[in-house]
Each structure stands twice: as structure tokens, then as C-alpha cells.
Amino acid sequence: MTFDTRDLRIGMDVYTADWVYLGTVRRVRLGPAPNMRPVRALPNEGSIVSGEFLGPQPTAPLGNPGPLVQTAANGYATGSDDALPLGTGAIAVGRLPLPLGWYWIPVSAIQIVSFERLVLGRTAAELGRRPRRPRPH
């Protein structure tokens, strides 16, 4: 999976695959991006029947250009943005805002990104981290 600078942000909580809390993202380091080219559909690729005409009220006859522009051949009218790909970068994870006890995890180890949390595809044992036990009050 590839991520860009919109996906990973400083302050996101980081968990292992076995739900051990590691800390928060403290830094995001970009790496070389893999040589990827945008995927474009062939001009004849797509549905023969436009979904526009299957709806309750077709809007193309009323002047809506969407059905013509948002096709597979046109990349569904999605343009590129300015988000930089993280490539083979890494994230610094730590519990303190100072760089004490931080460790770098490669972006390739990230399994899930959801809202303000990311989950790694590795367990705490695989990362060499011991789960912390809560302290008694």
C-alpha cells in the first residue's frame, strides 16, 4: 500500500497488530518513491450502459457534464494533487515530545490508517517491544 503526506500526520496514535500502544507519530520522513505511473483506463473500458440513465432522474439532458467527464477513460475526472508520496519513508514513534526513546518504523510496516490511529502489520514481539503493563494506582 502506498501512503502520501495526507495519510500520516504527526500526533496519530500508533498500535501494533496485537493492539499494543506504542506512542504517537512524532516525525514523518519521506523516502524515494517507487517508480509508479498513474493507471488510466483504455478508451473503450467501462460500462456500456451509463449509470446516469439508470437513476431516477437523468441529469445529462439538463446540461450536467459529469456523466461525460467522469468516465473510466477520463480517470473519473480525478486530477493529481500536491500530496507527496511517502515512498519508502518512515515514521518516528514515541511517547514523549522530546526525541528520547523514539524509534523509526518503515512505512511498509503500516497495515491500517483510520482517522487518528494507525495499526502496524507487526506485533510488539516482532518489533522487539515489550507490552507495557498499566501501573497500579
Helices and strands as residue ranges (DSSP letters): E 13-15, E 21-29, G 51-54, G 60-62, H 66-69, G 72-77, E 90-94, E 103-106, G 107-109, E 110-114, E 117-120, H 124-127
